[in-house]
Amino acid sequence: MFWRKTSNTDLPQFAGMPVNSICVGHADRMLAVHIHGDLRQSQMPIVCLPGYVRNMLDFSELPTGLGRGTAPVPPLVMIDLAGRGRSAPLPAKVPYSTLSDAQDALAVLDALGIARAVICGQGHGGQVAMVMARDRPRLFGGTILIDAGPAVDPRGLVRLRNNLRHITGLKDSRLVSADLRKILLTDYPDANETKLEKLIERLFRLDSRGRAHGLYDDRLVSQLEHLSFDDVLEPQWALFDCLSHAPMLLMRSQFGDTLRGSTFDEMARRRQDARTLVIEGRGSPALLETAQELDAIASFAADCEPPTSEADD
């Protein structure tokens, strides 16, 4: 048996997303996986990989949103990568990397018996998908990249690092609340108070004194220490090309700051068969809640190659 049922955590934001814990690697290291739908049905599942410090809550709107239409909703597999959400962190001396996250994700899919899927990655999750495609190309029946590409804008990573450190360093609950809302409103300018509260809960828990604690291993933030605004990261086009054999949907948030518009345009130029969508008036992560986003994902998944019975390489 590769996986076992676990109880939900006591955080209310996870109440609607029960998980299985799946063992990957050594020392019984577990990843939290939420499955919506029946993996035995004929449709390829959509496997959802969140951003660098993010978790599966960023995909929480998909089950209901994709169910608005008349087409059946494909199975959804949402994974918290190591050290995020409800997944166990890596051992203290083991660094987090795209490579290890890809190996973990492949181990999860092997445990679930998934031989072919549509892989949907946001930000870092999209880079993980590229490494997975390099190592297991026939797994990919389609790829959805959201604010993800072969190069990350270091300015976005620096802002992420600085914002997270600022928020978790505050000791005044009023400042935590005010500053979190100010940061979020730059990405979601029309969000009301209810929406802002839900967005805060996707990444933080607040203790009894109102201090914010990230739903991620702090070492993920520490690993960004070496970055500066002026850094230039070399695009990994060879990894992007590993996705060339499968249908592709490219999505970019208008206000997102980790994928440059020029990189997105070059991705679309290299993959002229790809579908593209710019999500207007939003930052990252994409909330995947509007008809525009949901219809694009639903139609793309429906048109992707159906699963085959052929063995993987």
C-alpha contacts under 8 A as a table, 3 or more apart, distances in Angstrom:
res1	aa1	res2	aa2	distance
1	M	4	R	7.61
2	F	22	I	6.59
2	F	23	C	6.67
2	F	111	A	5.46
2	F	112	L	7.93
3	W	20	N	6.92
3	W	21	S	6.15
3	W	22	I	4.60
3	W	23	C	6.40
3	W	111	A	6.98
4	R	20	N	6.04
4	R	21	S	5.91
4	R	22	I	6.67
5	K	19	V	7.24
5	K	20	N	4.81
5	K	21	S	6.36
6	T	19	V	6.57
6	T	20	N	5.57
6	T	21	S	6.13
7	S	18	P	7.35
7	S	19	V	7.43
8	N	14	F	7.34
8	N	15	A	6.97
8	N	18	P	5.68
8	N	19	V	6.76
9	T	14	F	7.10
9	T	15	A	7.82
9	T	86	R	7.59
10	D	14	F	7.84
10	D	15	A	7.74
11	L	14	F	5.84
11	L	15	A	7.00
11	L	205	R	7.92
12	P	15	A	5.14
13	Q	16	G	7.47
13	Q	198	K	7.95
13	Q	201	E	6.41
13	Q	202	R	7.19
14	F	17	M	5.32
14	F	18	P	7.24
14	F	57	L	7.60
15	A	18	P	6.83
17	M	34	H	6.28
17	M	60	S	7.90
18	P	34	H	6.07
19	V	32	A	5.74
19	V	33	V	5.08
19	V	34	H	4.50
19	V	35	I	7.27
20	N	32	A	5.82
20	N	33	V	5.24
20	N	34	H	6.39
21	S	30	M	5.56
21	S	31	L	5.40
21	S	32	A	4.75
21	S	33	V	6.22
21	S	87	S	7.87
22	I	30	M	5.23
22	I	31	L	5.30
22	I	32	A	6.60
22	I	33	V	7.17
22	I	108	V	6.44
22	I	111	A	7.46
23	C	28	D	5.61
23	C	29	R	5.55
23	C	30	M	4.50
23	C	31	L	6.53
23	C	108	V	7.76
24	V	28	D	6.87
24	V	29	R	5.64
24	V	30	M	5.99
24	V	31	L	7.12
24	V	104	D	6.00
24	V	107	A	6.03
24	V	108	V	7.03
25	G	28	D	7.04
25	G	29	R	6.30
25	G	104	D	7.41
26	H	29	R	6.15
29	R	88	A	6.22
29	R	89	P	7.92
29	R	90	L	7.75
30	M	82	A	7.95
30	M	87	S	6.04
30	M	88	A	5.56
31	L	79	I	7.25
31	L	80	D	6.30
31	L	81	L	6.51
31	L	82	A	6.29
31	L	86	R	7.36
31	L	87	S	4.40
31	L	88	A	6.21
31	L	108	V	7.93
32	A	79	I	6.13
32	A	80	D	5.48
32	A	81	L	7.77
32	A	85	G	7.86
32	A	86	R	5.62
32	A	87	S	4.88
33	V	77	V	6.84
33	V	78	M	5.63
33	V	79	I	4.69
33	V	80	D	6.44
34	H	76	L	7.98
34	H	77	V	5.87
34	H	78	M	5.12
34	H	79	I	6.62
35	I	38	D	7.99
35	I	75	P	7.25
35	I	76	L	5.71
35	I	77	V	4.71
35	I	78	M	6.46
36	H	63	P	7.13
36	H	75	P	5.65
36	H	76	L	4.98
36	H	77	V	6.54
37	G	73	V	7.89
37	G	74	P	7.11
37	G	75	P	4.55
37	G	76	L	6.50
38	D	41	Q	5.82
38	D	75	P	5.85
39	L	45	P	6.92
39	L	75	P	5.92
41	Q	75	P	7.89
42	S	306	P	7.78
42	S	307	P	7.24
43	Q	74	P	5.74
43	Q	75	P	7.30
43	Q	306	P	6.60
43	Q	307	P	7.08
44	M	74	P	6.58
44	M	75	P	7.15
44	M	116	R	6.57
44	M	117	A	5.06
44	M	118	V	6.63
44	M	141	G	7.70
44	M	306	P	6.31
44	M	307	P	5.86
45	P	74	P	5.55
45	P	75	P	4.53
45	P	76	L	5.50
45	P	77	V	6.88
45	P	116	R	7.86
45	P	117	A	5.20
45	P	118	V	6.23
46	I	74	P	6.80
46	I	75	P	6.30
46	I	76	L	4.95
46	I	77	V	6.17
46	I	117	A	5.92
46	I	118	V	4.73
46	I	119	I	5.83
46	I	120	C	6.66
46	I	301	A	7.77
47	V	76	L	6.02
47	V	77	V	4.69
47	V	78	M	5.99
47	V	79	I	7.67
47	V	117	A	6.72
47	V	118	V	6.18
47	V	119	I	4.88
47	V	120	C	5.82
48	C	56	M	7.58
48	C	59	F	7.21
48	C	76	L	7.38
48	C	77	V	6.04
48	C	78	M	4.75
48	C	79	I	6.30
48	C	119	I	6.37
48	C	120	C	4.88
48	C	121	G	5.95
48	C	125	G	7.98
49	L	56	M	7.47
49	L	78	M	6.62
49	L	79	I	5.90
49	L	80	D	7.32
49	L	81	L	7.55
49	L	119	I	7.75
49	L	120	C	6.18
49	L	121	G	4.68
49	L	122	Q	6.38
49	L	125	G	4.63
49	L	126	G	7.23
49	L	128	V	7.91
49	L	129	A	7.97
50	P	53	V	7.95
50	P	54	R	5.51
50	P	55	N	5.49
50	P	56	M	6.20
50	P	58	D	6.90
50	P	59	F	7.95
50	P	79	I	7.53
50	P	80	D	7.17
50	P	81	L	7.67
50	P	121	G	6.10
50	P	122	Q	5.23
50	P	123	G	7.08
50	P	124	H	6.97
50	P	125	G	5.00
51	G	54	R	4.88
51	G	55	N	7.18
51	G	121	G	7.49
51	G	122	Q	5.22
51	G	123	G	4.76
51	G	124	H	4.57
51	G	125	G	5.10
51	G	126	G	7.91
51	G	285	P	7.59
52	Y	123	G	6.87
52	Y	124	H	4.95
52	Y	125	G	7.05
52	Y	220	L	7.91
53	V	84	R	6.16
53	V	215	L	7.89
53	V	216	Y	5.88
53	V	220	L	6.97
54	R	57	L	7.98
54	R	58	D	7.32
54	R	80	D	7.96
54	R	84	R	6.42
54	R	85	G	7.25
54	R	202	R	7.82
54	R	203	L	6.60
54	R	215	L	7.89
54	R	216	Y	7.46
55	N	58	D	6.34
55	N	79	I	7.50
55	N	80	D	5.18
55	N	81	L	7.37
55	N	84	R	5.81
55	N	85	G	5.10
55	N	202	R	7.50
55	N	203	L	7.62
56	M	59	F	5.54
56	M	60	S	6.75
56	M	78	M	5.68
56	M	79	I	6.09
56	M	80	D	5.73
56	M	85	G	7.32
57	L	60	S	4.89
57	L	202	R	5.83
58	D	61	E	7.65
58	D	202	R	7.12
58	D	285	P	7.17
58	D	286	A	7.68
58	D	287	L	6.32
58	D	288	L	7.91
59	F	62	L	5.65
59	F	78	M	7.40
59	F	287	L	7.36
59	F	288	L	6.96
60	S	63	P	6.97
61	E	64	T	5.91
61	E	65	G	5.79
61	E	287	L	7.54
61	E	288	L	6.37
61	E	289	E	5.84
62	L	65	G	4.91
62	L	66	L	5.62
62	L	288	L	6.70
62	L	289	E	7.29
62	L	294	L	7.46
63	P	66	L	5.59
63	P	67	G	6.23
63	P	73	V	7.38
63	P	76	L	7.56
64	T	67	G	5.07
64	T	68	R	6.75
65	G	68	R	5.62
65	G	289	E	6.43
65	G	291	A	7.92
65	G	294	L	6.24
66	L	69	G	6.70
66	L	73	V	6.01
66	L	294	L	6.06
66	L	295	D	7.53
66	L	298	A	6.23
67	G	70	T	7.43
67	G	71	A	7.65
67	G	72	P	7.11
67	G	73	V	5.76
69	G	72	P	7.91
79	I	105	A	7.65
80	D	83	G	7.95
80	D	84	R	5.71
80	D	85	G	5.81
80	D	86	R	6.65
80	D	87	S	5.78
81	L	84	R	5.68
81	L	85	G	7.86
81	L	87	S	6.45
81	L	101	D	6.38
81	L	104	D	7.59
81	L	105	A	7.52
82	A	87	S	5.38
82	A	88	A	5.73
82	A	89	P	5.22
82	A	90	L	6.34
82	A	101	D	7.01
82	A	104	D	7.94
83	G	86	R	7.73
83	G	87	S	5.65
83	G	88	A	5.37
83	G	89	P	3.73
83	G	90	L	6.39
83	G	216	Y	5.48
83	G	217	D	5.01
84	R	87	S	5.69
84	R	88	A	7.55
84	R	89	P	7.33
84	R	215	L	6.13
84	R	216	Y	4.28
84	R	217	D	6.45
85	G	215	L	5.25
85	G	216	Y	5.99
86	R	215	L	7.99
89	P	217	D	6.51
90	L	94	V	6.13
90	L	95	P	7.46
90	L	96	Y	7.27
91	P	94	V	5.41
92	A	95	P	7.83
96	Y	100	S	6.87
96	Y	101	D	7.58
96	Y	220	L	6.87
97	S	100	S	5.37
97	S	101	D	6.27
98	T	101	D	5.11
98	T	102	A	6.11
98	T	124	H	7.64
98	T	127	Q	6.90
98	T	128	V	5.44
98	T	131	V	7.49
99	L	102	A	5.16
99	L	103	Q	6.31
99	L	128	V	7.09
99	L	131	V	6.68
100	S	103	Q	5.05
100	S	104	D	6.15
101	D	104	D	5.06
101	D	105	A	6.16
101	D	128	V	6.43
102	A	105	A	5.09
102	A	106	L	6.19
102	A	128	V	5.11
102	A	129	A	6.91
102	A	131	V	6.16
102	A	132	M	5.46
103	Q	106	L	5.20
103	Q	107	A	6.20
103	Q	132	M	7.40
104	D	107	A	5.02
104	D	108	V	6.31
105	A	108	V	5.10
105	A	109	L	6.40
106	L	109	L	5.14
106	L	110	D	6.13
106	L	132	M	7.04
107	A	110	D	5.06
107	A	111	A	6.16
108	V	111	A	5.11
108	V	112	L	6.31
109	L	112	L	5.04
109	L	113	G	6.09
109	L	114	I	5.14
109	L	115	A	7.46
110	D	113	G	5.01
110	D	114	I	6.01
110	D	115	A	7.40
111	A	114	I	7.79
114	I	117	A	7.10
115	A	138	R	7.97
115	A	139	L	5.59
115	A	311	A	7.81
115	A	312	D	6.88
116	R	138	R	6.96
116	R	139	L	4.34
116	R	140	F	5.76
116	R	141	G	5.93
116	R	307	P	5.86
116	R	308	T	7.60
117	A	139	L	6.15
117	A	140	F	5.56
117	A	141	G	5.28
117	A	142	G	6.91
117	A	307	P	7.51
118	V	140	F	6.05
118	V	141	G	5.31
118	V	142	G	4.50
118	V	143	T	5.52
118	V	144	I	7.35
118	V	301	A	6.99
118	V	304	C	7.83
119	I	129	A	6.76
119	I	140	F	6.77
119	I	141	G	7.92
119	I	142	G	6.38
119	I	143	T	4.93
119	I	144	I	6.15
120	C	125	G	7.69
120	C	126	G	6.99
120	C	129	A	7.71
120	C	143	T	5.91
120	C	144	I	4.46
120	C	145	L	6.04
120	C	146	I	7.59
121	G	124	H	7.21
121	G	125	G	4.18
121	G	126	G	3.86
121	G	127	Q	7.45
121	G	128	V	7.51
121	G	129	A	6.42
121	G	144	I	6.30
121	G	145	L	5.30
121	G	146	I	6.15
121	G	148	A	7.24
122	Q	125	G	4.90
122	Q	126	G	5.29
122	Q	145	L	6.20
122	Q	146	I	4.64
122	Q	147	D	5.90
122	Q	148	A	5.97
122	Q	285	P	7.05
122	Q	286	A	7.91
123	G	126	G	5.41
123	G	127	Q	6.97
123	G	145	L	7.74
123	G	146	I	6.31
123	G	147	D	5.09
123	G	148	A	4.34
123	G	149	G	7.60
123	G	258	T	7.40
123	G	259	L	7.98
123	G	285	P	7.70
124	H	127	Q	5.11
124	H	128	V	6.29
124	H	148	A	6.71
125	G	128	V	4.95
125	G	129	A	6.25
125	G	148	A	7.59
126	G	129	A	4.92
126	G	130	M	6.49
126	G	144	I	7.87
126	G	145	L	5.45
126	G	146	I	7.01
126	G	147	D	7.93
126	G	148	A	5.10
126	G	149	G	6.72
127	Q	130	M	5.11
127	Q	131	V	6.63
127	Q	148	A	6.60
127	Q	149	G	6.57
127	Q	150	P	6.89
128	V	131	V	5.31
128	V	132	M	6.26
129	A	132	M	4.95
129	A	133	A	6.17
130	M	133	A	5.06
130	M	134	R	6.36
130	M	239	L	5.58
130	M	240	F	6.01
130	M	242	C	6.54
130	M	243	L	6.63
131	V	134	R	5.04
131	V	135	D	6.42
131	V	239	L	6.58
132	M	135	D	5.19
132	M	136	R	5.72
132	M	137	P	7.31
133	A	136	R	5.04
133	A	137	P	4.43
133	A	138	R	7.73
133	A	139	L	7.36
133	A	140	F	6.88
133	A	242	C	5.73
133	A	243	L	6.11
134	R	137	P	5.92
134	R	239	L	6.76
134	R	242	C	5.37
134	R	243	L	7.86
136	R	139	L	5.69
136	R	140	F	7.81
136	R	312	D	7.72
136	R	313	D	7.13
137	P	140	F	5.90
137	P	242	C	7.28
137	P	243	L	7.54
137	P	245	H	7.98
138	R	141	G	7.41
138	R	312	D	6.02
138	R	313	D	6.95
139	L	312	D	7.13
140	F	143	T	6.85
140	F	243	L	7.97
140	F	246	A	6.31
141	G	246	A	5.82
141	G	247	P	7.08
141	G	304	C	6.25
141	G	305	E	5.62
141	G	306	P	7.24
141	G	307	P	7.31
142	G	246	A	5.04
142	G	247	P	4.72
142	G	248	M	5.77
142	G	301	A	7.51
142	G	304	C	5.99
142	G	305	E	7.44
143	T	243	L	7.41
143	T	246	A	6.86
143	T	247	P	6.33
143	T	248	M	4.84
143	T	249	L	6.31
144	I	248	M	5.86
144	I	249	L	4.73
144	I	250	L	6.03
144	I	251	M	7.56
144	I	297	I	7.95
145	L	148	A	5.39
145	L	149	G	7.16
145	L	248	M	7.75
145	L	249	L	6.37
145	L	250	L	5.12
145	L	251	M	6.11
146	I	250	L	6.25
146	I	251	M	4.64
146	I	252	R	5.68
146	I	253	S	7.79
146	I	286	A	7.41
147	D	251	M	6.26
147	D	252	R	4.77
147	D	253	S	6.42
147	D	256	G	7.04
147	D	258	T	6.95
147	D	259	L	5.59
147	D	284	S	7.16
147	D	285	P	7.66
147	D	286	A	8.00
148	A	151	A	7.94
148	A	152	V	7.58
148	A	252	R	7.83
148	A	258	T	7.78
148	A	259	L	6.18
149	G	152	V	6.95
149	G	240	F	7.16
149	G	259	L	6.79
149	G	263	T	7.26
149	G	264	F	7.18
149	G	267	M	7.54
150	P	235	P	5.15
150	P	236	Q	4.76
150	P	237	W	5.67
150	P	239	L	6.90
150	P	240	F	5.78
151	A	233	L	6.52
151	A	234	E	6.58
151	A	235	P	4.43
151	A	236	Q	6.37
151	A	259	L	7.18
151	A	263	T	7.28
152	V	156	G	7.86
152	V	157	L	7.93
152	V	233	L	6.93
152	V	235	P	7.89
152	V	258	T	5.41
152	V	259	L	5.63
152	V	260	R	7.69
153	D	156	G	5.63
153	D	157	L	6.97
153	D	232	V	7.90
153	D	233	L	7.38
153	D	257	D	6.92
153	D	258	T	4.67
153	D	259	L	5.65
153	D	260	R	6.30
154	P	157	L	5.01
154	P	158	V	6.11
154	P	227	L	6.83
154	P	228	S	6.90
154	P	229	F	6.05
154	P	230	D	7.70
154	P	231	D	6.30
154	P	232	V	7.12
154	P	233	L	7.12
154	P	258	T	7.01
155	R	158	V	5.14
155	R	159	R	6.19
155	R	228	S	7.14
155	R	229	F	4.76
155	R	230	D	7.59
155	R	257	D	7.24
155	R	258	T	7.17
156	G	159	R	5.15
156	G	160	L	6.10
156	G	257	D	4.79
156	G	258	T	4.57
157	L	160	L	4.95
157	L	161	R	6.14
157	L	224	L	7.27
157	L	227	L	7.71
157	L	258	T	6.68
158	V	161	R	5.10
158	V	162	N	6.10
158	V	224	L	7.27
158	V	227	L	6.39
158	V	228	S	6.26
158	V	229	F	6.47
159	R	162	N	5.11
159	R	163	N	5.93
160	L	163	N	5.24
160	L	164	L	6.10
161	R	164	L	5.35
161	R	165	R	6.17
161	R	221	V	5.83
161	R	224	L	6.62
161	R	225	E	7.76
162	N	165	R	5.25
162	N	166	H	6.00
163	N	166	H	5.07
163	N	167	I	6.15
163	N	183	I	7.88
164	L	167	I	5.29
164	L	168	T	6.12
164	L	214	G	7.98
164	L	221	V	7.75
165	R	168	T	5.36
165	R	169	G	5.89
165	R	221	V	7.94
166	H	169	G	5.23
166	H	170	L	6.52
167	I	170	L	5.52
167	I	176	V	6.10
167	I	179	D	7.27
167	I	180	L	7.03
167	I	212	A	6.68
168	T	211	R	7.01
168	T	212	A	5.23
168	T	213	H	5.92
168	T	214	G	7.27
170	L	173	S	7.63
170	L	175	L	6.93
170	L	176	V	6.17
170	L	211	R	6.78
170	L	212	A	7.76
171	K	175	L	7.87
171	K	176	V	7.63
171	K	210	G	7.88
171	K	211	R	5.89
172	D	175	L	5.35
172	D	176	V	6.35
172	D	210	G	7.17
172	D	211	R	6.95
173	S	176	V	4.98
173	S	177	S	6.22
173	S	209	R	6.64
173	S	210	G	4.41
173	S	211	R	5.76
174	R	177	S	5.25
174	R	178	A	6.12
174	R	210	G	7.86
175	L	178	A	5.09
175	L	179	D	5.79
176	V	179	D	5.42
176	V	180	L	5.94
176	V	210	G	7.39
176	V	211	R	6.75
176	V	212	A	6.99
177	S	180	L	5.37
177	S	181	R	6.29
178	A	181	R	5.35
178	A	182	K	6.26
179	D	182	K	4.97
179	D	183	I	6.19
180	L	183	I	5.23
180	L	184	L	6.17
180	L	200	I	7.25
181	R	184	L	5.10
181	R	185	L	5.99
181	R	196	L	6.59
182	K	185	L	5.30
182	K	186	T	6.84
183	I	186	T	5.66
183	I	187	D	7.46
184	L	187	D	5.47
184	L	188	Y	6.05
184	L	189	P	7.72
184	L	196	L	7.20
184	L	199	L	7.93
185	L	188	Y	4.78
185	L	189	P	4.49
185	L	190	D	7.33
185	L	191	A	6.92
186	T	189	P	5.77
186	T	255	F	7.95
186	T	283	G	7.59
187	D	255	F	5.99
187	D	256	G	7.24
187	D	281	G	7.92
187	D	282	R	5.50
187	D	283	G	4.07
187	D	284	S	6.65
188	Y	191	A	5.58
188	Y	281	G	7.23
188	Y	282	R	5.40
188	Y	283	G	6.26
189	P	281	G	7.67
189	P	282	R	7.68
191	A	194	T	7.94
191	A	195	K	5.64
191	A	196	L	6.12
192	N	195	K	5.33
192	N	196	L	6.16
193	E	196	L	5.04
193	E	197	E	6.16
194	T	197	E	5.24
194	T	198	K	6.47
195	K	198	K	5.18
195	K	199	L	6.19
196	L	199	L	5.04
196	L	200	I	6.17
197	E	200	I	5.16
197	E	201	E	6.37
198	K	201	E	5.11
198	K	202	R	6.49
199	L	202	R	5.24
199	L	203	L	7.34
200	I	203	L	5.87
200	I	204	F	5.96
201	E	204	F	5.18
201	E	205	R	6.18
202	R	215	L	7.95
203	L	214	G	5.81
203	L	215	L	5.37
203	L	216	Y	7.81
204	F	212	A	5.91
204	F	213	H	5.35
204	F	214	G	4.46
204	F	215	L	5.37
205	R	212	A	5.78
205	R	213	H	5.34
205	R	214	G	6.48
205	R	215	L	6.86
206	L	209	R	7.63
206	L	210	G	5.23
206	L	211	R	5.32
206	L	212	A	4.65
206	L	213	H	6.23
207	D	210	G	5.21
207	D	211	R	5.49
207	D	212	A	6.69
207	D	213	H	7.58
208	S	211	R	7.52
214	G	217	D	7.56
214	G	218	D	7.58
216	Y	220	L	7.46
217	D	220	L	5.80
217	D	221	V	7.81
218	D	221	V	5.43
218	D	222	S	6.53
219	R	222	S	4.77
219	R	223	Q	6.12
220	L	223	Q	5.35
220	L	224	L	7.15
221	V	224	L	5.48
221	V	225	E	7.23
222	S	225	E	5.34
223	Q	226	H	7.26
224	L	227	L	5.70
227	L	231	D	6.72
228	S	231	D	5.56
236	Q	239	L	5.57
236	Q	240	F	6.70
237	W	240	F	4.89
237	W	241	D	6.11
238	A	241	D	5.09
238	A	242	C	6.61
239	L	242	C	5.17
239	L	243	L	7.55
240	F	243	L	5.80
240	F	244	S	7.52
241	D	244	S	5.12
242	C	245	H	7.39
243	L	246	A	5.99
243	L	248	M	7.98
244	S	247	P	7.74
244	S	271	R	7.56
247	P	273	D	7.76
247	P	274	A	6.66
247	P	304	C	6.59
248	M	273	D	7.72
248	M	274	A	4.91
248	M	275	R	6.43
249	L	274	A	5.60
249	L	275	R	4.72
249	L	276	T	5.82
249	L	277	L	7.91
249	L	297	I	7.90
249	L	300	F	7.08
250	L	264	F	7.97
250	L	268	A	7.55
250	L	274	A	6.85
250	L	275	R	6.09
250	L	276	T	4.70
250	L	277	L	6.34
251	M	276	T	5.74
251	M	277	L	4.75
251	M	278	V	5.72
251	M	279	I	7.16
252	R	256	G	7.31
252	R	259	L	7.69
252	R	264	F	7.48
252	R	277	L	6.49
252	R	278	V	4.87
252	R	279	I	6.04
253	S	256	G	5.06
253	S	278	V	5.79
253	S	279	I	4.71
253	S	280	E	6.58
253	S	281	G	7.69
253	S	282	R	5.62
253	S	283	G	5.16
253	S	284	S	6.03
253	S	285	P	7.79
253	S	286	A	6.41
254	Q	278	V	6.26
254	Q	279	I	5.71
254	Q	280	E	5.24
254	Q	281	G	5.99
254	Q	282	R	5.70
254	Q	283	G	6.02
255	F	280	E	7.99
255	F	281	G	6.80
255	F	282	R	5.51
255	F	283	G	4.09
255	F	284	S	7.02
256	G	259	L	6.84
256	G	282	R	7.33
256	G	283	G	4.27
256	G	284	S	4.77
256	G	285	P	7.51
257	D	260	R	6.85
257	D	283	G	7.65
257	D	284	S	7.51
259	L	263	T	6.73
259	L	264	F	6.98
260	R	263	T	5.26
260	R	264	F	6.42
261	G	264	F	5.02
261	G	265	D	6.12
262	S	265	D	5.07
262	S	266	E	6.22
263	T	266	E	5.10
263	T	267	M	6.18
264	F	267	M	5.07
264	F	268	A	6.32
265	D	268	A	5.11
265	D	269	R	6.16
266	E	269	R	4.88
266	E	270	R	6.14
267	M	270	R	5.21
267	M	271	R	6.12
268	A	271	R	4.98
268	A	272	Q	5.66
268	A	274	A	6.62
268	A	276	T	7.31
269	R	272	Q	5.40
271	R	274	A	5.41
277	L	296	A	7.90
279	I	282	R	6.25
279	I	286	A	7.90
279	I	292	Q	7.89
279	I	293	E	7.36
282	R	286	A	7.11
283	G	286	A	6.48
284	S	287	L	7.75
288	L	293	E	5.66
288	L	294	L	6.25
289	E	293	E	6.78
289	E	294	L	6.56
290	T	293	E	5.52
290	T	294	L	6.15
291	A	294	L	5.12
291	A	295	D	5.62
292	Q	295	D	5.52
292	Q	296	A	6.27
293	E	296	A	5.26
293	E	297	I	6.37
294	L	297	I	5.20
294	L	298	A	6.00
295	D	298	A	5.05
295	D	299	S	5.95
296	A	299	S	5.48
296	A	300	F	6.06
297	I	300	F	5.16
297	I	301	A	6.03
298	A	301	A	5.29
298	A	302	A	6.15
299	S	302	A	5.12
299	S	303	D	6.27
300	F	303	D	5.25
300	F	304	C	6.31
301	A	304	C	5.27
